[in-house]
Amino acid sequence: MGKIKLDHPMKMHMHRLVRIEKRPFCFRDFLDFEVEGERYGMTHGTFRYKISQFVRNGYIQLEYYSGPAFYSLKGIGFTKPKPGMTDNHTMVSQLSSLSSVSFIDSLPADKHALHDIRFKFKVENIWSVITTNHPELKLNDISKDISLDPLLTHDLTIKTTIHHTDTVSVIVACSLNPVAADISGLVRLSSALTRVEEKLLRYIESPPRPLSLSSSPIPVHESWTVTMWHFGYDSPNEYTGEEFEVVWEDGQNALFRIYTKDLNGRTRIRENAKSILIKDLMKR
């Protein structure tokens, strides 16, 4: 199998290990693995080549050495386990209570596709920096907000607005190409939101620096707050208001759990959405 064709299954497997199994990964996890019913494998040399690419483009980060090198997704940290501890005990922050995302659990099985979703986060002085560095950007006559050109990526249309209050709002429009609530769909959305991080970083840097060398003031998208959810292929269900505002990492993990189950001690993705088994894998 070509090295480029390994990118997608590797990324999906990384997300499963980090977000569902809550642990970093090393080359042993990729010698023989399964994604969506297909088996993949690679040599240690191929793994090192691919991992070096993912590190350079900012997709993953080196965590620590404990025999082999261990890695994680960018922005999700683990600490090196103490002697006698397993990697499952290394998570820096634990998953929050599911109560904040209980409305997701109550949705019918055919309503878990995300049609549109909105986020917000704050970046200190971002409005002043961008207006100073980019006088060509027009301000809204009344609100003085800055609306960036829409970002078209991964079949999604993403609109970003920098408000005078230093709050950034992000709207992901995907009515014509919904985001499936499975690993493939959520990896697609995560990759698109990473592009938003990079775009904002380029706007606030003057002069621009290579992204790999930058200490980004833009918070990772897992920490952004979801302010509106649209679910369902037909007559989308809208959830908005403070009671539905959730940190995206928690909402994403809830969606992952809904579409996973434990088969013979292994976590696999459900192929039949109608046979959902809600199981909290984090309590194992």
Secondary structure, 3 states (H helix, E strand, C coil): CCCHHHHHHHHHHHHHHHHHCCCCECHHHHCCEEECCEEECCCHHHHHHHHHHHHHCCCEEEEEECCCEEEEECCCCECCCCCCCCHHHCECCCCCCHHHHHHHHCCCHHHCCEEEEEEEEECCCHHHHHHHHCCCCCECCCCCCEECCCEEECCEEEEEEECCCCEEEEEEECCCCCECCCHHHHHHHHHHHHHHHHHHHHHHCCCCCCHHHCCCCCCCHHHCEEEEEEECCCCCEEEECHHHCEEHHHHHHHHHHHCEEEECCEEEECCCHHHCCCCCHHHC
